[in-house]
Amino acid sequence: MLDAVATYMQALHAAELFVLATERRAIAEQLLSTAVEREQAGDASRFEVNLARAELARSTSQVLEKESLVQARRAQLAHLVATDLDALPPLEGTLTDAAALDKLRTALGTDEVPELKAAAAAR
Protein backbone atom coordinates (compact mmCIF):
# COMPACT_ATOMS: atom_id res chain seq x y z
CA MET A 1 0.00 0.00 0.00
CA LEU A 2 2.80 2.41 0.80
CA ASP A 3 5.13 1.17 -1.91
CA ALA A 4 5.38 4.59 -3.56
CA VAL A 5 6.32 6.28 -0.29
CA ALA A 6 8.89 3.61 0.54
CA THR A 7 10.36 3.83 -2.96
CA TYR A 8 10.54 7.62 -2.74
CA MET A 9 12.43 7.35 0.52
CA GLN A 10 14.72 4.72 -1.04
CA ALA A 11 15.35 7.12 -3.92
CA LEU A 12 16.22 9.89 -1.45
CA HIS A 13 18.57 7.49 0.32
CA ALA A 14 20.22 6.57 -2.99
CA ALA A 15 20.57 10.26 -3.84
CA GLU A 16 22.32 10.92 -0.53
CA LEU A 17 24.65 7.98 -1.16
CA PHE A 18 25.40 9.46 -4.59
CA VAL A 19 26.35 12.80 -3.02
CA LEU A 20 28.65 11.05 -0.55
CA ALA A 21 30.26 9.01 -3.34
CA THR A 22 30.81 12.18 -5.37
CA GLU A 23 32.46 13.88 -2.41
CA ARG A 24 34.64 10.82 -1.84
CA ARG A 25 35.74 10.92 -5.49
CA ALA A 26 36.66 14.60 -5.15
CA ILE A 27 38.82 13.76 -2.14
CA ALA A 28 40.43 10.89 -4.07
CA GLU A 29 41.24 13.29 -6.93
CA GLN A 30 42.91 15.67 -4.47
CA LEU A 31 44.86 12.81 -2.89
CA LEU A 32 46.10 11.66 -6.29
CA SER A 33 47.16 15.18 -7.20
CA THR A 34 49.02 15.51 -3.90
CA ALA A 35 50.66 12.10 -4.30
CA VAL A 36 51.87 12.99 -7.82
CA GLU A 37 53.27 16.31 -6.60
CA ARG A 38 54.99 14.58 -3.69
CA GLU A 39 56.45 11.97 -6.03
CA GLN A 40 57.81 14.67 -8.35
CA ALA A 41 59.39 16.34 -5.33
CA GLY A 42 60.95 13.03 -4.27
CA ASP A 43 58.84 12.81 -1.10
CA ALA A 44 56.58 9.91 -2.16
CA SER A 45 57.06 6.59 -3.87
CA ARG A 46 55.44 5.32 -7.05
CA PHE A 47 53.55 2.87 -4.79
CA GLU A 48 51.79 5.77 -3.02
CA VAL A 49 50.79 7.27 -6.37
CA ASN A 50 49.42 3.92 -7.52
CA LEU A 51 47.45 3.54 -4.29
CA ALA A 52 45.93 6.97 -4.87
CA ARG A 53 45.08 6.00 -8.48
CA ALA A 54 43.42 2.80 -7.26
CA GLU A 55 41.35 4.76 -4.75
CA LEU A 56 40.28 7.18 -7.46
CA ALA A 57 39.19 4.25 -9.64
CA ARG A 58 37.22 2.72 -6.74
CA SER A 59 35.54 5.98 -5.89
CA THR A 60 34.65 6.63 -9.54
CA SER A 61 33.09 3.18 -9.70
CA GLN A 62 31.06 3.98 -6.57
CA VAL A 63 29.78 7.21 -8.12
CA LEU A 64 28.58 5.33 -11.20
CA GLU A 65 27.00 2.62 -9.06
CA LYS A 66 25.13 5.12 -6.88
CA GLU A 67 24.02 7.13 -9.90
CA SER A 68 22.60 3.94 -11.40
CA LEU A 69 20.82 3.18 -8.12
CA VAL A 70 19.18 6.62 -8.10
CA GLN A 71 17.95 6.11 -11.65
CA ALA A 72 16.63 2.63 -10.84
CA ARG A 73 14.69 3.94 -7.82
CA ARG A 74 13.27 6.82 -9.86
CA ALA A 75 12.18 4.38 -12.57
CA GLN A 76 10.55 2.17 -9.96
CA LEU A 77 8.77 5.19 -8.47
CA ALA A 78 7.55 6.30 -11.90
CA HIS A 79 6.14 2.82 -12.45
CA LEU A 80 4.38 2.81 -9.07
CA VAL A 81 2.72 6.19 -9.61
CA ALA A 82 1.94 5.37 -13.24
CA THR A 83 3.81 8.24 -14.85
CA ASP A 84 6.67 8.65 -17.30
CA LEU A 85 10.13 8.97 -15.84
CA ASP A 86 10.49 12.37 -17.53
CA ALA A 87 7.28 13.57 -15.83
CA LEU A 88 8.47 12.53 -12.39
CA PRO A 89 9.40 15.56 -10.28
CA PRO A 90 13.01 15.84 -9.14
CA LEU A 91 13.91 14.32 -5.80
CA GLU A 92 13.66 16.95 -3.10
CA GLY A 93 14.38 16.80 0.58
CA THR A 94 16.47 14.48 2.69
CA LEU A 95 15.75 11.40 4.72
CA THR A 96 15.39 13.60 7.80
CA ASP A 97 13.12 16.08 6.00
CA ALA A 98 9.54 15.38 7.03
CA ALA A 99 8.32 17.64 4.23
CA ALA A 100 9.75 15.38 1.50
CA LEU A 101 6.50 13.40 1.25
CA ASP A 102 4.47 16.61 1.08
CA LYS A 103 6.65 17.85 -1.78
CA LEU A 104 6.03 14.64 -3.70
CA ARG A 105 2.28 14.81 -3.01
CA THR A 106 2.14 18.40 -4.19
CA ALA A 107 4.09 17.65 -7.35
CA LEU A 108 2.02 14.61 -8.30
CA GLY A 109 -1.33 15.36 -6.72
CA THR A 110 -2.59 12.92 -4.09
CA ASP A 111 -5.87 12.24 -5.89
CA GLU A 112 -3.94 10.53 -8.64
CA VAL A 113 -1.84 8.39 -6.30
CA PRO A 114 -3.95 6.51 -3.72
CA GLU A 115 -0.87 5.26 -1.85
CA LEU A 116 0.32 8.81 -1.22
CA LYS A 117 -3.15 9.89 -0.17
CA ALA A 118 -3.28 7.04 2.35
CA ALA A 119 0.18 7.89 3.65
CA ALA A 120 -0.81 11.53 4.12
CA ALA A 121 -3.96 10.51 5.99
CA ALA A 122 -1.92 8.23 8.27
CA ARG A 123 0.39 11.06 9.35
Contact map, one row per residue, 1 for C-alpha under 8 A:
111100000000000000000000000000000000000000000000000000000000000000000000000000000000000000000000000000000000000000100000000
111111000000000000000000000000000000000000000000000000000000000000000000000000000000000000000000000000000000000000110110000
111111100000000000000000000000000000000000000000000000000000000000000000000000010000000000000000000000000000000000100000000
111111110000000000000000000000000000000000000000000000000000000000000000000010011000000000000000000000000000000000110000000
011111111000000000000000000000000000000000000000000000000000000000000000000000000000000000000000000010000000000000110010000
011111111100000000000000000000000000000000000000000000000000000000000000000000000000000000000000000000000000000000000000000
001111111110000000000000000000000000000000000000000000000000000000000000100110000000000000000000000000000000000000000000000
000111111111000000000000000000000000000000000000000000000000000000000000110010000000000000000000000000000000000000000000000
000011111111100000000000000000000000000000000000000000000000000000000000000000000000000000000010000000000000000000000000000
000001111111110000000000000000000000000000000000000000000000000000000000100000000000000000000000000000000000000000000000000
000000111111111000000000000000000000000000000000000000000000000000001100110000000000000000100000000000000000000000000000000
000000011111111100000000000000000000000000000000000000000000000000000100000000000000000000111110000000000000000000000000000
000000001111111110000000000000000000000000000000000000000000000000000000000000000000000000000110000000000000000000000000000
000000000111111111000000000000000000000000000000000000000000000001101100100000000000000000000000000000000000000000000000000
000000000011111111100000000000000000000000000000000000000000000001100100000000000000000000000000000000000000000000000000000
000000000001111111110000000000000000000000000000000000000000000000000000000000000000000000000100000000000000000000000000000
000000000000111111111000000000000000000000000000000000000000000001000000000000000000000000000000000000000000000000000000000
000000000000011111111100000000000000000000000000000000000000001001100100000000000000000000000000000000000000000000000000000
000000000000001111111110000000000000000000000000000000000000000000000000000000000000000000000000000000000000000000000000000
000000000000000111111111000000000000000000000000000000000000000000000000000000000000000000000000000000000000000000000000000
000000000000000011111111100000000000000000000000000000000011011001000000000000000000000000000000000000000000000000000000000
000000000000000001111111110000000000000000000000000000000011001000000000000000000000000000000000000000000000000000000000000
000000000000000000111111111000000000000000000000000000000000000000000000000000000000000000000000000000000000000000000000000
000000000000000000011111111100000000000000000000000000000010000000000000000000000000000000000000000000000000000000000000000
000000000000000000001111111110000000000000000000000000010011001000000000000000000000000000000000000000000000000000000000000
000000000000000000000111111111000000000000000000000000000000000000000000000000000000000000000000000000000000000000000000000
000000000000000000000011111111100000000000000000000000000000000000000000000000000000000000000000000000000000000000000000000
000000000000000000000001111111110000000000000000000100110010000000000000000000000000000000000000000000000000000000000000000
000000000000000000000000111111111000000000000000000000010000000000000000000000000000000000000000000000000000000000000000000
000000000000000000000000011111111100000000000000000000000000000000000000000000000000000000000000000000000000000000000000000
000000000000000000000000001111111110000000000000000100000000000000000000000000000000000000000000000000000000000000000000000
000000000000000000000000000111111111000000000000100110010000000000000000000000000000000000000000000000000000000000000000000
000000000000000000000000000011111111100000000000000000000000000000000000000000000000000000000000000000000000000000000000000
000000000000000000000000000001111111110000000000000000000000000000000000000000000000000000000000000000000000000000000000000
000000000000000000000000000000111111111000010001100100000000000000000000000000000000000000000000000000000000000000000000000
000000000000000000000000000000011111111100010000100000000000000000000000000000000000000000000000000000000000000000000000000
000000000000000000000000000000001111111110000000000000000000000000000000000000000000000000000000000000000000000000000000000
000000000000000000000000000000000111111111110000000000000000000000000000000000000000000000000000000000000000000000000000000
000000000000000000000000000000000011111111111100100000000000000000000000000000000000000000000000000000000000000000000000000
000000000000000000000000000000000001111111110000000000000000000000000000000000000000000000000000000000000000000000000000000
000000000000000000000000000000000000111111110000000000000000000000000000000000000000000000000000000000000000000000000000000
000000000000000000000000000000000000011111111000000000000000000000000000000000000000000000000000000000000000000000000000000
000000000000000000000000000000000000011111111000000000000000000000000000000000000000000000000000000000000000000000000000000
000000000000000000000000000000000011011111111101100000000000000000000000000000000000000000000000000000000000000000000000000
000000000000000000000000000000000000001001111111100000000000000000000000000000000000000000000000000000000000000000000000000
000000000000000000000000000000000000001000011111110000000000000000000000000000000000000000000000000000000000000000000000000
000000000000000000000000000000000000000000001111111000000000000000000000000000000000000000000000000000000000000000000000000
000000000000000000000000000000000010000000011111111100000000000000000000000000000000000000000000000000000000000000000000000
000000000000000000000000000000010011001000011111111110000000000000000000000000000000000000000000000000000000000000000000000
000000000000000000000000000000000000000000000111111111000000000000000000000000000000000000000000000000000000000000000000000
000000000000000000000000000000000000000000000011111111100000000000000000000000000000000000000000000000000000000000000000000
000000000000000000000000000100110010000000000001111111110000000000000000000000000000000000000000000000000000000000000000000
000000000000000000000000000000010000000000000000111111111000000000000000000000000000000000000000000000000000000000000000000
000000000000000000000000000000000000000000000000011111111100000000000000000000000000000000000000000000000000000000000000000
000000000000000000000000000100000000000000000000001111111110000000000000000000000000000000000000000000000000000000000000000
000000000000000000000000100110010000000000000000000111111111000000000000000000000000000000000000000000000000000000000000000
000000000000000000000000000000000000000000000000000011111111100000000000000000000000000000000000000000000000000000000000000
000000000000000000000000000000000000000000000000000001111111110000000000000000000000000000000000000000000000000000000000000
000000000000000000001101100100000000000000000000000000111111111000000000000000000000000000000000000000000000000000000000000
000000000000000000001100100000000000000000000000000000011111111100000000000000000000000000000000000000000000000000000000000
000000000000000000000000000000000000000000000000000000001111111110000000000000000000000000000000000000000000000000000000000
000000000000000000001000000000000000000000000000000000000111111111000000000000000000000000000000000000000000000000000000000
000000000000000001001100100000000000000000000000000000000011111111100000000000000000000000000000000000000000000000000000000
000000000000000000000000000000000000000000000000000000000001111111110000000000000000000000000000000000000000000000000000000
000000000000000000000000000000000000000000000000000000000000111111111000000000000000000000000000000000000000000000000000000
000000000000011011001000000000000000000000000000000000000000011111111100000000000000000000000000000000000000000000000000000
000000000000011001000000000000000000000000000000000000000000001111111110000000000000000000000000000000000000000000000000000
000000000000000000000000000000000000000000000000000000000000000111111111000000000000000000000000000000000000000000000000000
000000000010010000000000000000000000000000000000000000000000000011111111100000000000000000000000000000000000000000000000000
000000000011011001000000000000000000000000000000000000000000000001111111110000000000000000000000000000000000000000000000000
000000000000000000000000000000000000000000000000000000000000000000111111111000000000000000000000000000000000000000000000000
000000000000000000000000000000000000000000000000000000000000000000011111111100000000000000000000000000000000000000000000000
000000110110010000000000000000000000000000000000000000000000000000001111111110000000000000000000000000000000000000000000000
000000010010000000000000000000000000000000000000000000000000000000000111111111000000100100000000000000000000000000000000000
000000000000000000000000000000000000000000000000000000000000000000000011111111100000100000000000000000000000000000000000000
000000100000000000000000000000000000000000000000000000000000000000000001111111110000000000000000000000000000000000000000000
000100110000000000000000000000000000000000000000000000000000000000000000111111111000000000000000000000000000000000000000000
000000000000000000000000000000000000000000000000000000000000000000000000011111111111100100000000000000000000000000000000000
000000000000000000000000000000000000000000000000000000000000000000000000001111111111000000000000000000000000000000000000000
001100000000000000000000000000000000000000000000000000000000000000000000000111111110000000000000000000000000000000000000000
000100000000000000000000000000000000000000000000000000000000000000000000000011111110000000000000000000000000000010000000000
000000000000000000000000000000000000000000000000000000000000000000000000000001111111000000000000000000000000000000000000000
000000000000000000000000000000000000000000000000000000000000000000000000000001111111101100000000000000000000000000000000000
000000000000000000000000000000000000000000000000000000000000000000000000000001100111111100000000000000000000000000000000000
000000000000000000000000000000000000000000000000000000000000000000000000011001000011111100000000000000000000000000000000000
000000000000000000000000000000000000000000000000000000000000000000000000000000000001111100000000000000000000000000000000000
000000000000000000000000000000000000000000000000000000000000000000000000000000000011111110000000000000000000000000000000000
000000000000000000000000000000000000000000000000000000000000000000000000010001000011111111000000000000000001000000000000000
000000000000000000000000000000000000000000000000000000000000000000000000000000000000001111100000000000010011000000000000000
000000000000000000000000000000000000000000000000000000000000000000000000000000000000000111110000000000000000000000000000000
000000000011000000000000000000000000000000000000000000000000000000000000000000000000000011111000000000000000000000000000000
000000000001000000000000000000000000000000000000000000000000000000000000000000000000000001111100000100110000000000000000000
000000000001000000000000000000000000000000000000000000000000000000000000000000000000000000111111101100000000000000000000000
000000000001100100000000000000000000000000000000000000000000000000000000000000000000000000011111100100000000000000000000000
000000001001100000000000000000000000000000000000000000000000000000000000000000000000000000001111110100000000000000000000000
000000000000000000000000000000000000000000000000000000000000000000000000000000000000000000001111110000000000000000000000000
000000000000000000000000000000000000000000000000000000000000000000000000000000000000000000001111111100000000000000000000000
000000000000000000000000000000000000000000000000000000000000000000000000000000000000000000000011111111000000000000000000000
000000000000000000000000000000000000000000000000000000000000000000000000000000000000000000001000111111100000000000000000000
000000000000000000000000000000000000000000000000000000000000000000000000000000000000000000011110111111110000000000000000000
000010000000000000000000000000000000000000000000000000000000000000000000000000000000000000000000011111111000000000000000000
000000000000000000000000000000000000000000000000000000000000000000000000000000000000000000000000011111111100000000000001000
000000000000000000000000000000000000000000000000000000000000000000000000000000000000000000010000001111111110000000000000000
000000000000000000000000000000000000000000000000000000000000000000000000000000000000000010010000000111111111100000000000000
000000000000000000000000000000000000000000000000000000000000000000000000000000000000000000000000000011111111110000011000000
000000000000000000000000000000000000000000000000000000000000000000000000000000000000000000000000000001111111110000000000000
000000000000000000000000000000000000000000000000000000000000000000000000000000000000000010000000000000111111100000000000000
000000000000000000000000000000000000000000000000000000000000000000000000000000000000000110000000000000011111110110000000000
000000000000000000000000000000000000000000000000000000000000000000000000000000000000000000000000000000011111111110000000000
000000000000000000000000000000000000000000000000000000000000000000000000000000000000000000000000000000001101111111011000000
000000000000000000000000000000000000000000000000000000000000000000000000000000000000000000000000000000000000111111001000000
000000000000000000000000000000000000000000000000000000000000000000000000000000000000000000000000000000000001111111000000000
000000000000000000000000000000000000000000000000000000000000000000000000000000001000000000000000000000000001111111111000000
000000000000000000000000000000000000000000000000000000000000000000000000000000000000000000000000000000000000011111111100000
111110000000000000000000000000000000000000000000000000000000000000000000000000000000000000000000000000000000000011111110000
010110000000000000000000000000000000000000000000000000000000000000000000000000000000000000000000000000001000010011111111000
000000000000000000000000000000000000000000000000000000000000000000000000000000000000000000000000000000001000011011111111100
010000000000000000000000000000000000000000000000000000000000000000000000000000000000000000000000000000000000000001111111110
010010000000000000000000000000000000000000000000000000000000000000000000000000000000000000000000000000000000000000111111111
000000000000000000000000000000000000000000000000000000000000000000000000000000000000000000000000000001000000000000011111111
000000000000000000000000000000000000000000000000000000000000000000000000000000000000000000000000000000000000000000001111111
000000000000000000000000000000000000000000000000000000000000000000000000000000000000000000000000000000000000000000000111111
000000000000000000000000000000000000000000000000000000000000000000000000000000000000000000000000000000000000000000000011111
